[in-house]
Amino acid sequence: MFDLHGRVAVVTGASSGLGLQMAKGFAKQGADLVIMARRIERLEKIADDIRAMGVRCLPLQCDVTDTDAVNKAAEEAFKFYGQIDILVNNAGASKNAGVLDMTDEDWKFTLDADLTSVFKVTRAFAKYMVQKKHGRIINIASIYGQVGNTAMDTVAYHSSKGGVINFTRAVAAELAKYNITCNTISPGYFETELTADTLRTEAFTKFMEVSVPLGRYGREGELNAAAVFLASDEASYITGQNIKVDGGYTSV
């Protein structure tokens, strides 16, 4: 089960953190990769590591908020492989503040990076899935797309990730006739390059210990199983869903 040989998986935000972990998770299952991020030098090194796993890998520099760059990346990926089977919208960024202090500029930055980018990348790559009448789209949201929180003020992030979850449902309904599924994964607290400074603070660690039933942060690779499952042929009848990989955070 969950064999991805012969499939091409595109992962945005693949130069570090969860995106890098998922890319390697797909490679372990035999998928060829397209890895996208802004840091091309880092992507090229990662591509060498992935190729050493016995699969092909195409690194593409791309700012997912730039429409022209996204469209060009989709064209290059399809030209290189001749197919696009799996798309993981993982790239994102956030400027944190509460509703009383959030500026228009920081709100727009976060919505562009975390929600509008998902629309742009999906639009660009899904048309190639439509041609083949097969595809798996996986959008990375967050537990913060479903709940508020008392640990930190980040109203734009909450809003953008909530938008990703319902964007997923809309796309799932629209593209089902092309045999394309679209699902969301909502991670809980995972320590990555972007989150480490926050999660390692004493205050946040104490918050996590009382709010996460499993009593710990997500470990490296623990998101991969959900991504591989949703990308697989075995998940062909699952669409429009939101899988929370959060140690039970949203269950209490």
C-alpha positions as CSV (number, residue, x, y, z in Angstrom):
1,M,0.0,0.0,0.0
2,F,0.9,3.7,-0.4
3,D,3.3,3.1,-3.3
4,L,4.0,6.3,-5.2
5,H,6.4,5.0,-7.9
6,G,5.5,6.6,-11.2
7,R,3.9,9.7,-9.5
8,V,5.3,13.2,-9.6
9,A,4.8,15.2,-6.4
10,V,5.2,19.0,-6.2
11,V,6.0,20.5,-2.8
12,T,6.1,24.2,-2.1
13,G,8.1,25.6,0.8
14,A,10.4,22.6,0.5
15,S,13.6,24.2,1.5
16,S,13.1,23.5,5.3
17,G,10.7,22.3,7.9
18,L,7.6,20.3,7.2
19,G,7.9,20.9,3.4
20,L,11.3,19.3,3.3
21,Q,10.2,16.4,5.6
22,M,7.2,15.7,3.3
23,A,9.3,15.8,0.2
24,K,11.6,13.2,1.6
25,G,8.6,11.2,2.8
26,F,7.2,11.1,-0.8
27,A,10.7,10.1,-2.1
28,K,10.9,7.2,0.3
29,Q,7.6,5.9,-1.3
30,G,9.1,6.2,-4.8
31,A,7.7,9.5,-6.0
32,D,9.6,11.9,-8.3
33,L,9.8,15.4,-6.9
34,V,9.4,19.0,-7.8
35,I,10.6,21.1,-4.9
36,M,9.9,24.8,-4.8
37,A,11.0,27.7,-2.6
38,R,12.7,31.0,-2.8
39,R,16.2,29.7,-1.7
40,I,17.4,28.0,-4.9
41,E,20.9,27.2,-3.5
42,R,19.4,25.3,-0.6
43,L,16.9,23.6,-2.9
44,E,19.7,22.4,-5.2
45,K,21.5,20.8,-2.2
46,I,18.3,19.1,-1.1
47,A,17.7,17.9,-4.6
48,D,21.0,16.1,-4.6
49,D,20.0,14.4,-1.3
50,I,16.6,13.4,-2.7
51,R,18.2,12.0,-5.9
52,A,20.4,9.8,-3.7
53,M,17.2,8.1,-2.5
54,G,16.7,6.8,-6.1
55,V,14.2,9.2,-7.5
56,R,14.3,12.2,-9.8
57,C,14.1,15.7,-8.3
58,L,13.6,19.1,-10.0
59,P,14.4,22.2,-7.8
60,L,12.6,25.4,-8.9
61,Q,13.0,28.8,-7.4
62,C,9.6,30.4,-6.9
63,D,7.9,33.0,-4.8
64,V,4.4,31.6,-4.4
65,T,2.9,35.1,-4.1
66,D,4.1,36.0,-7.6
67,T,1.6,34.9,-10.2
68,D,4.0,34.9,-13.1
69,A,6.6,33.0,-11.1
70,V,4.0,30.4,-10.1
71,N,2.8,29.9,-13.7
72,K,6.3,29.6,-15.0
73,A,7.2,27.0,-12.4
74,A,4.1,24.9,-13.3
75,E,5.1,25.1,-17.0
76,E,8.7,24.0,-16.2
77,A,7.6,21.2,-14.0
78,F,5.1,19.8,-16.6
79,K,7.6,20.2,-19.4
80,F,10.3,18.3,-17.4
81,Y,8.0,15.3,-16.3
82,G,5.0,15.4,-18.6
83,Q,2.7,14.9,-15.6
84,I,1.7,16.4,-12.3
85,D,0.1,13.9,-9.9
86,I,0.4,15.4,-6.4
87,L,0.5,19.0,-5.2
88,V,1.3,20.0,-1.6
89,N,0.7,23.7,-0.8
90,N,2.9,24.0,2.1
91,A,4.7,27.4,1.7
92,G,3.6,30.2,3.9
93,A,4.7,33.1,6.2
94,S,3.1,35.1,8.9
95,K,3.4,38.5,10.7
96,N,1.8,38.1,14.1
97,A,-0.4,40.6,15.9
98,G,-3.8,40.8,17.4
99,V,-6.9,42.5,15.9
100,L,-6.2,45.7,17.8
101,D,-2.6,46.1,16.6
102,M,-2.5,44.4,13.2
103,T,-1.6,46.8,10.4
104,D,-3.1,46.7,6.9
105,E,0.3,45.8,5.5
106,D,0.9,42.9,7.8
107,W,-2.6,41.6,7.3
108,K,-2.2,41.6,3.5
109,F,1.3,40.0,3.8
110,T,0.0,37.1,5.8
111,L,-3.2,36.6,3.7
112,D,-1.1,36.7,0.5
113,A,1.5,34.3,1.8
114,D,-0.8,31.8,3.4
115,L,-4.1,31.9,1.5
116,T,-3.8,33.7,-1.9
117,S,-0.7,31.7,-2.7
118,V,-2.6,28.5,-2.2
119,F,-5.1,29.7,-4.8
120,K,-2.4,30.7,-7.3
121,V,-0.4,27.5,-7.0
122,T,-3.5,25.3,-7.2
123,R,-4.8,27.2,-10.2
124,A,-1.5,26.8,-12.0
125,F,-0.9,23.1,-11.4
126,A,-4.4,21.7,-11.3
127,K,-4.9,22.4,-15.0
128,Y,-2.3,19.7,-15.8
129,M,-4.1,17.3,-13.5
130,V,-7.3,18.0,-15.3
131,Q,-5.6,17.0,-18.6
132,K,-4.8,13.6,-17.1
133,K,-8.0,13.3,-15.1
134,H,-6.1,12.4,-12.0
135,G,-4.6,14.4,-9.1
136,R,-4.1,14.7,-5.4
137,I,-4.0,18.2,-3.9
138,I,-3.0,18.6,-0.3
139,N,-3.2,21.9,1.5
140,I,-1.3,22.5,4.7
141,A,-3.4,24.6,7.1
142,S,-3.1,24.6,10.9
143,I,-5.0,23.9,14.0
144,Y,-5.2,27.7,14.2
145,G,-7.5,27.6,11.2
146,Q,-10.2,26.0,13.4
147,V,-9.7,27.6,16.9
148,G,-8.5,30.7,18.5
149,N,-5.7,30.7,21.1
150,T,-4.6,32.4,24.2
151,A,-0.8,31.7,23.8
152,M,-0.1,34.4,21.2
153,D,-2.0,37.0,19.1
154,T,-2.0,36.1,15.4
155,V,-5.3,37.1,14.0
156,A,-4.3,37.1,10.3
157,Y,-2.7,33.6,10.5
158,H,-5.9,32.3,12.1
159,S,-7.9,33.9,9.3
160,S,-5.7,32.7,6.4
161,K,-5.6,29.1,7.6
162,G,-9.3,29.0,8.2
163,G,-9.6,30.2,4.6
164,V,-7.4,27.4,3.4
165,I,-9.6,24.8,5.0
166,N,-12.8,26.0,3.2
167,F,-10.8,26.7,0.0
168,T,-10.0,23.0,0.1
169,R,-13.7,22.1,0.3
170,A,-14.6,24.3,-2.6
171,V,-11.8,22.9,-4.8
172,A,-12.7,19.3,-3.8
173,A,-16.3,19.8,-4.9
174,E,-15.3,21.6,-8.1
175,L,-12.6,19.2,-9.3
176,A,-14.1,15.9,-8.3
177,K,-15.4,15.4,-11.8
178,Y,-11.8,15.2,-13.0
179,N,-10.9,12.5,-10.5
180,I,-8.9,15.1,-8.5
181,T,-9.1,15.0,-4.7
182,C,-8.3,18.0,-2.5
183,N,-7.7,17.6,1.2
184,T,-6.2,19.6,4.1
185,I,-3.7,18.6,6.7
186,S,-3.8,20.8,9.9
187,P,-0.6,20.4,11.9
188,G,-0.4,21.1,15.5
189,Y,2.8,22.3,17.2
190,F,5.8,21.1,15.3
191,E,9.3,22.4,15.9
192,T,10.7,23.7,12.7
193,E,13.1,26.5,11.6
194,L,10.2,29.0,11.7
195,T,8.7,27.9,15.0
196,A,11.6,26.9,17.2
197,D,12.3,30.2,18.9
198,T,8.6,30.4,20.0
199,L,8.1,26.8,20.9
200,R,11.3,26.6,23.0
201,T,10.2,29.4,25.4
202,E,9.3,28.3,28.9
203,A,5.9,29.9,28.7
204,F,4.9,28.2,25.4
205,T,6.3,24.8,26.6
206,K,4.1,25.0,29.7
207,F,1.1,26.0,27.5
208,M,1.8,22.9,25.3
209,E,2.1,20.6,28.2
210,V,-1.4,21.4,29.4
211,S,-3.1,21.9,26.1
212,V,-1.8,18.9,24.0
213,P,-3.1,15.6,25.3
214,L,0.0,13.7,24.1
215,G,2.0,16.2,26.1
216,R,4.7,17.0,23.5
217,Y,5.4,18.8,20.2
218,G,5.2,16.9,16.9
219,R,8.4,15.2,15.9
220,E,10.3,15.3,12.6
221,G,8.5,13.1,10.0
222,E,5.3,12.7,12.0
223,L,3.3,14.7,9.4
224,N,4.6,12.5,6.5
225,A,2.2,9.6,7.0
226,A,-0.9,11.8,6.5
227,A,0.6,13.4,3.4
228,V,1.6,10.0,1.9
229,F,-1.8,8.6,2.7
230,L,-3.7,11.4,1.0
231,A,-1.4,11.3,-2.0
232,S,-1.9,7.6,-2.5
233,D,-4.3,5.6,-4.7
234,E,-5.7,4.1,-1.6
235,A,-7.2,7.5,-0.6
236,S,-9.1,7.9,-3.9
237,Y,-12.5,8.2,-2.2
238,I,-11.4,10.8,0.4
239,T,-11.8,14.5,-0.6
240,G,-12.8,17.7,1.0
241,Q,-11.5,16.5,4.4
242,N,-9.3,18.1,7.0
243,I,-6.9,15.8,8.9
244,K,-5.6,17.2,12.1
245,V,-2.2,16.0,13.1
246,D,-2.0,17.7,16.5
247,G,-1.5,15.3,19.3
248,G,-5.1,15.8,20.3
249,Y,-5.0,19.6,20.7
250,T,-8.3,20.2,18.9
251,S,-10.1,17.3,20.7
252,V,-10.2,19.0,24.1
